[in-house]
Amino acid sequence: MVTISSTFVATGCAQRSQVLVWSTRGFVVYASAGDLVVAKLRKNEAAARILSTTAAHEAHITCVTIDDDFIRSGDAQGNVAVWKLSETGVLDLLSRHDAHPKHPITSCTGLGDSLTASSASDGRLLIRRSAEKQQELKFGSTFVLCTAFYRCAEGELLLAAATSNSKVEILYEENEEFKRGITLTGHSDWVRSMAFRGDSDGSFICASAGQDSVIRMYKFQNEQHIPAFDPSELRVRPLKLEITPKLVFHVTVEAVLSGHEGWIHSVQWHPTLNRLLSASMDKCLIVWEPSDDGHGVWLEKVRVGEVGGQAVGFYGAVFANEGLRIVGHSYFGGIYIWHPENELNPNEIIWLPEPAFGGHFSNVVDIDWDPSGSYLISCSSDQTTRTYAPICAGSGHAEIGRPQVHGHNLNCLIAISSSTFVSGAEEKIFRAFRAPKTFANSLANISGVDKQQIFEEELSEFGAGVPSLGLSNKAIEEGEVTNPDDIVMGGATKEEIASLVSNPVDLTEPPTEDHLMQNTLWPEIHKLYGHGFEVFAIAANKQGTIIATSCKASQTDHAVVMIWDTKEWQRRCDLFAHQLTVTQMDFAPSGKYFLSVSRDRTFAVFKSESDFEWTKVFQSTKSTGVHSRIIWACSWSHDSELFATVSRDKKMAIWRIGEDDSIHNVGVISLEDSITAVQFAPGLTADGKYALATGLDNGTIQLHTFDLVSRTFENVKNLDRSKAHSRTVRRLRSKLIQTERLFLTGLTSGKVWKWSQMRHQRNGLGWIQAISFRPVHHAFALGMSSNETQMERADLGLNWAETSRYFKLV
C-alpha cells in the first residue's frame, strides 16, 4: 500500500488587500489564487511553515476575514464560503452560496457561523443569516468596498460599510433587520479597511484607512455616560446615532493619523493593548499608540518595512502571537514577519525581521532538481526563479535564493549542473546563469551539504546585481560590494540608496523576503539567440553537455528544435519534425534518443550519432499517433526502453522502442481530464513494474504502474485538488534516492528539509517527484517506496513554494 504525506509547500499571498488573517489558534490563513493556505509561525527551533492548502474556490479569492475560528472567503465569481478552522489547522467547509453571481466579491465579514455580510461590484450589500433569511441593501450608485461588525456593550449590533463615495455608513440591527443610521465623512478617497475597538467605559472607536493616506478614528460614546456640557467649553457638535430612544451614541472624530505617504490598505487593533497597526503602499507598517497626556494625540510607536528597491508596498498586516509578531504581505506576494527585540517587554520599540514562509505569487510553470538533488529550482509567470533547500537546524525547507528577477514572464528552465541553469521567458532568447560563491556558501551553511562535492567547478563571482533599466544580471566580484554610506545621490537617504545596491552575503539561516529580492541574484553568463518567437520549452541530457530549445510556432520553419553545446554555448544543429509549437522535449537517460511532442498532435524520436548529430527515426501520424488533441508532455523510462506521451484528449500512451529503432504502442489509458504532465519513476517497483505519475488539468495527480508483460495499467494512488493542486499541473520531476539517508524536501511557502533514515532492498524503489502547477503557483515533490519498511517517516512538519509541494510516499 502506498501512502503519501506532504512535507513542504511554498506559495505566496494574493496580490490584493483583505486576504490575510490571524487565528487565535495560532495560525496564519491567507489566499493564494483559489486556495486557502494555513501556515504556522516559527516556534523555538521549528521554522515557520505552511501546514496545508485547501482548494477553496474555482475562481481567485478576493477577500478573507475571520471571526473567532470561523473564516469567510469570497471569490471573483461572486461566491462566499464559510469555514471552521480546527485546532490542527484543518479547514472544514460549513456553507457556500452564490451571493453575487458573476460579480467579484469586494468584502465578506460575519459573526459566528451564520451571520454573513458580503458586497460586490453589483452594488449590493447582502446580509445573510440563512438561505431563507437574507437582507439586501443598496447605497445609490455606489458599491461597498469593506465592512466590519461590532457588538457594543449594550448588546446592540452595528455594521460599518465603506462605500465608493469615500463615506462610511453605520447601520444598526433592529428585529434582525439592519437599518441605516449615520454617515461618517472625512476621507477624500476610498476607504479600504475598518476596525473596531471597545473601551472599558462602554465607548468604542472605529478606525478607517483610506487611499488618501489618512487614518481616521471615530469615537462612539453612550449619551448617558457623557458628562454635562459646559457652555464655556468649545466643542465640535457630535453626530448622533439613535438606536432606541434610550440608546443614543455621540460620534466624534477622535484622531486623524497622517504618517503614511501612500495608500493605506489595512488597519488592525492589537489584541490586548490600545495600539493600531496600519499597512501602506509606501513600504511601511506603523504601530500607533495614544500619547501619555490623554488628549487624543496618537504617535508612531513602531515603524517597520522600508523593503528593498524591488518592492512596491504592503497590501495588509496583522498582529499575531498575542501581539508578539507582525505579519505583513507585500505587492509581490511576499510574507514578512517581525518580532520585538525583547519579547518580554511589551513596550519594545525595536522590532527585528525573521525568516518567513512564502513562494511564487503567480503561476509556477516549470521546476527542476539540480543534478545532485541538493536543492530545487522553480520559475513562474511572476517573473522570478527561486531555489529551495532543506534546513539543517529545525525542520522543513526554505527559499534560499532568487537567482533571477526578470522583466518578462518566465516559461521554462533546466538545471544543467549544480552551479548552472538556463531559463527562457516571453522573449526570443534563453539566458544561462551561474551560481555565485555566496550561494554555494549559503547552501552549505543552511543545508549542511559538501559544497566542494556539489560545485565541482570553481565559482568566481561573489554575487550579482541588475543595472538600471536592464534585464541582465551583472556579476559582482569580491571586493566590489558598495557600501551605501559611500554613495552620494542628490537628496537620497541612506535607506533609499541601500534599496538600490545589491549586497550579497554568506547566509547562515534562511533569508528574509527583502534580502531574497535584492541580494541573492546569480550572474548571467550567456545569452542564446536564434529563435524567432517567444521561447517555450527546454531540455538537457543527463550529463548536462547539450540542451535542446524550442519556441512558439505556427509553421514548420519556426517549430525547429535547436541543439546547443553547454561548454562553448554554441548552436550546433537544428532538428525539424513538427509544424506547430514543440511543447515539451526529453532526452533518454542513455543519451541515445531524443523525444519531442508538439501542438500539431504528433511526437518525434531522434537517434544520436554523436552529441551534435541527430537523425529522425520516427514521427507519429494521425493514424499511428493515438492522440487526437495537443500533446502536452512526454517522459522516458529509466532504462530508455519506454516513453510516455500525454494529451488534452485525456489519453496517456506508452511506447516501446525496438532494437531496429521501430516504435510500437504498448498501452493506452484514458483518464477523467486532460493530462498535462507525466513522469516515469527512475526505477522498477519491487514486482518489476514501471511506475509513473500524471498531472491533470484539474490539478489532481495520479500514480500508476504499468506491466510491460501484460500491457496493463494499475491506478495506485490519486491525490485530490487539496492534496495536490487546485489548477493545472505543469511539470513533474523525479529524483532517484540512492544514499543511506534521505533529504525530505518540502515547500510550504517556506519549509525545511530533515534527514530521514532509509533502508534499501534489492529492486526497492525510492524516488522523489517534483511537480509544478500552472495557475496555482504550486510546485510539488513525491518520495515513494515499494516497501513500507524502506522509509522511516520523519514527523517533522516540513514546509515548501505560489504553490510548491513535496510529498513523501511510503
N, C-alpha and C positions, 0 to 999 in steps of 0.2 A: 504494500500500500504506500502511496506517495502522499505526503503531507507537505504543506507549504506555509511558511511564516515570513512575514515582511521584516526585513532587517534595516532598511533605510529608505526614506522618501525625501525628495527635495523638490520644493515648489515655492515660487514667490507669491506675493499678495497681489490681488487685483488692483488695477490702476484706477481707483476711484475712492471716494470718501465713504464712510459708514460701512466698512466691510471687515473690521477687525474689532473683536470684543474680548473681554477678560471674564472668566468664570471664577466664582469664589471657591470652586472645587480645585482650582489650581491649574487651569488650562487656558491657553490662548486659542481662540477659534477665529479663523479668517476665511475669506473666499478666494478661490483660485479658479478662474474660468467657471465651470459649472459645479465645482467641488467645494465642500466644506472641509477645511483642514483643521485638525485638532493637534495642538503642539504643547509641549511641556518645557518650561524654563529650566535652566541649569540648577542643579541641586547638589551640593558637595562636589564629588568628583564626576558625577554624571553630567554629560554635556546636554545642552538644550537640543531638543529633537522633536520631530514630527511623529506623532503616535499613529495617526490614521488619516485617511481621506475618505469622504463619503460622496458618492455620485448623487448630489442633491437635486440638481436641475439640469434639464436639457439645454437651456439657454444660459448665457453668462449671468452670474449672480450680481445684482446691483446694490444690494444692501443687506446687512446682517446686524441684528440687535439682540440683546439678552436681557431677561428679567429672571432673577434667581437662577434656576437651571433650565429655563425654557428659552430656546433660541428660535428666532424668526428670520427667515431669509426670503428675499424677493428676487425675481429674475427679469430679464429683458423681454420676456413674453407675457408678463403680467401675472405670473403665478406666485403665490405666497405659501410657504410651508412652515409648520411649527414642529420643533424638535425638542426632545428631552435629552439632556446631557447626563450620562451616568457617572458614577464615581470613578470608573475606569477610563473615561474619555470616549465612550461609545455613544453615538447619536442614534436615537430611536425616533422614527417619524411618527408624529401624533396626528397630523392632519395636513391636507394640501388642498388648496382651492384656487380656481382661476378667477382671481379678484378683478383684474383689469385686462380683459382679453386683448392680446396683441399690443399692449402699451407697456413700456418699461416702467417698473416699479421705482419710484423715487424715494420712498421711505416705507418702513414697516416696523411698528413697535407694538407692544402689548403688555398685559399683566396676566400672570399665570399661564394656564394652557388654553384659556377660552377667549378672552377679550383681545382683539387684534385691530389695530388701526393701520390702514395702508393707503397710499396715494400713488398716483401715476400721472403720466403726461396727458391722460384723458381729462384732467381737471377735477376728478372726483376724489373725495376723501371717504373711504369706505370703513365703517366701524362694524366689526363682525363679532357676534357672540356665539352664533351657531349658524347652520345653513338656513334656518328659518328666521333667525333674528339678525337682521342687517339694517344699518342706517347709512344713508348716502347723503353727503353734504357737498355743496359747491360754493366757491367764493368768486362769483362773477367769471370773468375771463381769465383769471389766474389759476395756477395749479400749485399744489403743496410740495415743498422741497424736503421738509423734515418735520418730524413730530416727536412729542415727548409727553408721557403720562406723569401725573403726580397726585398722590393721595395726601391731602392736608391733614393736620392734627384733628380736625373736627370730623374726619371720615369722608368728606366730600372728595370726589374725583374730578381732577382737572385734566384737560388735554390742550397742549400748546401746538399750534400748526403754523409753520413759517411758509408764507406764500411768495409767489414770484414777483409780487409788487413791493418786496422788501419789508413787509409788515409781518407781525406775529399776532395771530388770532388766538385768544384764550377762550376755550369752551368749557362748560361745566355740565355735570351729569344731573339729570332730574328724571326720576322714574325710568331709569335705564335708557334714556334718550339724552343725547348731548345737544346743548343749546349754545348759541354764540353769546359770549359775554362782552369782552372789551377787545380793542385792537391796540397793540403796542407799536409805536412808531419810533424812529430814530435812525435806523440803518439806511444807508444810501445805496446799498447793493444787496444781492441775495443773501439770505441767512442760511448757512449750510449745516448748523448744528445747534442744539439746545440741550441744557442740562439743569435739573432742579436740585436744590439742597435745602433741607429744613433746619431750623434752629430750635433750641430748647424752649424758647418762649412762644412757639407756635407759628412764628413768621417763617417765610421761606423766600429763597432767591431763585429766579430763573436767569441763567446766563445764556446769552445768544452770541454766536460767532458769525461774522459776515464777510463777504468778499470785499467789503470796504476796508478791510484790515483792522476792524474795530470789534472789541467785545463789549457788549452792553449788559449790565446787571440790573434786573428789575426786582425790587423788593416788595413782597406782598405781606401786609400786616392786618391782622384782625382789628376791625374798628373798635371793638370793645377793649382792646389792650393798648390802644394808643393814648398817651397822656393828653390831658386837656390842652387845647390850643391856646398859646399865649399871643394875644393880638400884636404885641410889640416885636415878636419874632418873625423874621422874613422866611417864608417857606414857599415852595412850589406847590401849587394846587395838585393833589394826587388824583389819579383816576380811581373810580370806584367800581369794583366788581361785586355786584349784588347777587348772591346765590339764593338766599332766602332773606326775608325781612330782618331776621335776627343774625344772619351771617353775611357781613359785608367786609370786603377786603379793600384796603387802600393800597394803591400801587404807585410806587415812585421809582425813580432811577437811582440805584444805589451807587453805581460807579460806571465809568467808561474807561476801558483799558485800551491803550493805544501804543503798544510796544512792538507790534509786528509791522513789517513793511510789505507783506504780500497777503494774498487771500488766506483767510483762516478757515480751515476745513473741519475742525473738530474742537470741542471743549468737553472736559470731564472733570467731575469733582473727586477729590481724594476720598477714599472710603471712610476715613476716621477724622482727618484734620480739615480745617477750613482753608483748603487750598484748591486752586483750579488749574488744570493742565490744558494748554492750548497747542495746536499744531498748525503750522502755516507753510505756504509755498515759498516763504523767504528762507527756507532751510533751517528753521529754528523751532524748537519746542520750548515753551516757557511755563514754569510753575509760578502762579501768582498767589500772593498772601496779603491779607489786610495789614495795614500798619498798626503799630502798638498803640497809637493815640486814639484809635477807635473812631476816627472822623470820616470813615468811608473811603479812605485813600488805600488803594491796592498797589503793591510794589512787586517787582520781579524777585522771586526767591531763588529760582534756579533757571538757567538758560543752557540748553544743550542743543547739539546739532552742528550747524556750520559744516556740513559734509562737503566732500571733495568737489573738484571742478566739474565732474560728470553729473552731479546731482542737480535736480531741479527744485525739490522741496518735499514736504510731507503732506500726505493725504489724511493722516489720522494718528492718534496716540492714545494710550490708555495707561492708567495706574494698574500695576499687578503686584502680586505677593503682598497684599495689605499695604500697598503704597511704597514698598521697598524696591520696586522695579518700575521703570518707564519703558514701555514697548511702543515703538512707532513704526510706521510703514511709509515708504517714500514713493515718489513718482515712478521710479524704476522697479517697483515691486520688492525692494529690499526690506528686510526686517532689522530694526535697530533696537538694542537693549542697553539701558544704563542702570547702574546701581550706585547708591551713595558710598563714598569712600569709607565712611564709618557707619555701618548698618545699625549699630546700637544707638546712634544719635539721630533722632527724627528731624532735627533741625540742620542736618548736614547740608551745606550748600555746594559741596564739590561732588559731582557725580561722574563716574567713570564708565566708558563703554565696555561691553563684554561680547564675546562671540555669540552669534545667533544662528537659528535655522534659516533656511532660505533656498533659493533656486531661481530658475527661469520664470519670468513673468509673462512669457508668450510661448507659442508652440515649440516644443522640443522636436527637432526634425532629424537629428542624427546623433549617434553615440558610438563610442569605441573604447576598448581597453588599450592601454599601452601594451606592447608585446610582453613585458614582464608581469603584467597583471597587477602592478603596484598601485595604479590609480586609473580612474575612469575620466574620459573627456566627453563633453557633450556640446552641441551647438543648437541655436534656436533662432527663430524669427525675431527675437528681442535684440538681435544684432550682437550677441556675445557668444564666446566659447568659454566653458568653465571646466575646471578639474576638481575631482573629489577623491579623497583618500581616507583611509582609516586613521583613527587616533589611538596612540599607544596608551595614554593615560585616560582612564574612564572608558566609556563605551560609545560606539557609534562611528559615524563618518562625518566629514565636514568638507565644505568647499574651501580649498586651499589656494586656488589661483583662478584668475580670469585672464587667460593668455591673450584674448583678442576682444576688444571693444570696437566694433566696426561701425561704418556708416550705412551699411546695406544689410538687409535680412539675410541670414546665413541659410544655405541649403543642404550642405553636406560636409563631412570631414572624414579623414582617415589618419590613424597614427601609424607611421612607418617605422618608428623606433621610439624608445622611451624618452628621447630628447627632441623628436621632430614630429610634427603633424602638418597636414595640408588641409586647408579648408576652401570651400567655394561659396560665394554669396551671389546675390542678384546682380552680378556684373559679369564681364566676359573673361575674367582671369581667375586662376587659382593662386593662393598665397601659401607659402611654406614658412613655418615658424620653428625656431629652435629654443629650447629651454635655457634660461639664464642660470648662472650659479646660484642665485638666491632661491630659485625654485627647487633645485636639487638639494640644497642645504635645508630648506624648509620641509621638504618631503621627508628627508632623513630624520629631522628633529621631531616632526609631528607623528610620523608613521613608524619610525624605528627601522626603516629599510637600509640596506647597504648601498649607498649611492655609488660607490666605486663599481659595484657589480651591475647595477641597473643602468647607469650612464657610462657606457664604455668609452665614448669619445670625450675629449677634453672640452669643457664648456668655457668659452672665453668671455662672453658677455656677462655683465653684472645685473642688468635689468633692461627695461625698455620704457620709452615714453612716446606719446603721439604729438607730432608737431602741430602747431596751429593750422587749422584748415586742411589737415592731412588725414589720410586713411592708413598709411603705412607706419607700423611701429618701428621707431628708430632705436638702435642699440645704445645702451648706456654702459660705458666701460667703468671698471672700478676706479674710483677717484674722481669721476665726472659728476657724481651726485651733487647737486647745487643746494647750498644752504639758503633757505628763503630769507634769512637775515642779511645775506649779501646782495640781494636783488633790490634794485631801485626801480620802481614803476610808478609813474606820476599819480599821486593821490591814492594808490592802492595800499590797503592794510597788510600787515604780516599774514593774517589768516587768508586774505584773498590771493596773495601771491602763492602761499603754500598750496592752495587748492589747484594751482596750475602747474605745479612742479612734481614730477614723479620722484619718489624716494623709496626705492626697493630696499628691503632689509631681509635678513635671515630670521624667519619666524620660529618660535618655539611653541606656539599654540595657534589654533585656528584664528584667522584674521577676522576683523570686523568688516562690515559692508563697505564703509568708505575706503578702507585700505585695499580691499579687493578691487574696487572700481578704478583705483588710480595707481597702485604700486605693485601689481602682480602681472603686468604685461610681459609677453615674450617678444623678443626681437623678430622682425620679419627678415628672412634671409633670401627669398627668391619669389619672383612672380612668374607664372606660367601662362604665356599668351598663346592664342591660336584659335580658340572657339569664337564663332560669330554671333552667338546669342548668350543669354544668361546660363551660366553653368548649372548642372543639375545633379550629377552623381559622380562618385569617385570610388575606386577600389585599389588595393595594393596586394602584391603577392606576399606569401608568408615570410619571406626573407626581407621584405621592405626595399628591394632593389629596383622595382619598377612599379609604376602606378598607371591606372587607366582612368580616363576622364571623359565625360560627355556633357552635352548642353541641350537646352530646349531646341526642338527641331520640328519643322513642318514639311521637310523634304529631305531626300536621301543625302544631299551634299552636306547638310548640317547635322545629320544623325550619325556622324562619324565618331568612333571611339579612338582617342589619341593615347598612345603608349609613350610614357616618359621614363627617362633614366634619373633616378634619385641621387646618383653620385655627381653627375655633371649637370643635372637639371636641364637636360636637353630632350626635345621631342624626337623620338626615334622612328615611329611608324604610325600609320593610320589604319584602322580596321573598319571596313564598310560591310553592312549587312542589312540595316534597318531603314525604314522610310520615315519614321517619326521618332520622338524623343526616346533615348535609351534611359529607362527608369532606374535600373539597378544592374550592377555587374559583380562578378565574383570569380576570383582565381581559385582553381582547385588546390588543395593542400600540397599535392605532389608537384605543383608548378607546371604540369604538363598541359593542362587545359584552362581555357578562359571562357566564361559564360556571360552572356548579356541578354537582357529582356527589355521589351520596348512597348511603347504605346500602340504600336502597329499590330499587337496581339501575337507577335512571334518571338521566339528565342533563337539564339545562335551560339554555336560552340566552335571555338578556335583551338587549334593544336599548336604547341610551341616547338619550333625547330631550334630556337635559341631565345634568349630574353627579348630580342628585338625582331624576331622573325616568326610571324604567326600565320597559319593557314586555316581558312574556314573549312570545317569538316562536316558541318550540318547546320541547316536552318529550317525551322518548322514552317509549315504552310497551313492554310485553312483546313486542309484535310488531315494533316498529321499533328497539328499543334494542340489539340484538345480544347484550348481556351478560345472563347468567343468574345471576350472583352479585354481591356487593357491588362497586361501582365505587370503587377506591381513589384514583385520581389522574387529572389532566387537564392539558393544556398546549396553548396556542395557538402556531401558527407565527409566524414573524417578520413576515409580511405580512398577518396576520389573516384569511387565506383558509381555512386548515385548522385543525382542532383534533383532538387525540388523547385517547381515554379508555382506561383500562386497568383490569382487574378481577381478582378472585380466580378467575374461570373460565379464567384463563391466556390471555385474548384481549386484543389491542390493536386498537382500531378507529380508523380515520382518517375524519373527517367534513369535508365541504366545505359552506360557506355560500354560497348564491347571492345574486344581486342583489336578488331578491324576498324575501330572508331565509329561503328554504327551506333545509332541511338534508338532505344526501344522504350516505349511507355510500359511501366510495370505496375502502375497503380494510380487510381484517381479516387478522390473522396470529395464530397460536397458538404459544405458547412452552412450555417444558417445566415451568414452575412458575407459581404465582400471581404476577401483575405488580402491584407495589405503588407504583411511581414511574415517571414519564415526563417527558421534557423535550425540546422541539424545540431544535435549534441555531438561533442568531439569524442565519441566512443560508443561501443555497443552496450546494451543492457546486459545484465547477468545471464539472461536466457537467449542472448545472441541476436537481439532485435535492434533496429535503428530507432533512435528517439529524436523527435523534433518538436518544436513549438511553433505555433502560428498565432499571429496577431490579427484581429479583425477590425473592420471599420467602426464597429460599435464600441471598441475599447476593450473587449474581452480577450483573454489569452487561453488557448487550448494546447494541452500537451498530448502528443500522440506517440505511439510506437508503430513501426512498420516491419512486418515479417516478409523478408525477400523471398523465402521459400514458398509460402502460401499466398504471397502478394495481398496481404490483408492489413488493414489498419485497426488499431485499438485506441479508443479515447481513454487516456489515463487520468487526466485532471483538467478541470475547467476553472478559470479564475474569472469571477464576475466583475462588473464595472467598478465596484467599490474596492475590490482587492487588486484589480489591475488598473485600468484607466477608464475614464468616462468618455473619452474621444478616441479617434483613430490611432491605432498603433502604427508607428512609422518604421521602427527598426528593432531587430533583436540581435544581440551579440552573445556569443558563448565563449567560455574560457575553461580549459581543462585544468583541474587541480591535481597535481602530481606530487605535492610535497606532503610531509608528515603533518603540517599544520595548515589550517585553512583560514585565510583572512576573509571574514564576512564583511561585505560591503553593503552599506545601506545609505540611502539618502532620504531624509525626511526634512527637506529644506534645512539641513544642517546636521546630519548624523555622523556616526563614527564607526570605526572598524574595531573588531575584537578578535583575538585568537580563539580558535576552537579546534580541539583535537580531532583527527580523522584517521581511521584505520582502513587501509586498502586491502581488498581481497582480489584474487585473480578475476579478471573480467569485470571488476567492480567499476562503476561509473560515478564520477564526481564532476559536476560542471556548474559553472555559474553563467547565468544568462543575463544579458543587459538588453533592455527594451526601451525604445523611446516612442513617445506618442505625439500625434500631430497637434490637435488643438488644445490639449490639456497641459502642455508644458511638462510632460511626465517622462521620466526615464526609469528603467526597471531592470532588476537583475535577479537571476534564479540560481540557487545551488541545488543540485539534485543527486540523489544516490539511489541505487537499485536495492540497497540493503539497509534496513533501519539501523543496523549496528555500525554502519560505516561512519556515521557522523554523530557526534555528541553536541547537541544544540547548546550554544551559549545563550542563556536567557538574559540578554543584555539591553534590550530596548534600543536597538541601533537606529540611527537616522540616515536619510539621503536627500534629488533636485526637483519651475512651473513644470511637470512633476517627474522626478526621477525616483525609481524604486529599485530595491534589491530584495529578492526573496531567496530563502534557503529551503530546499526540498529535501526531505529525508524519508 
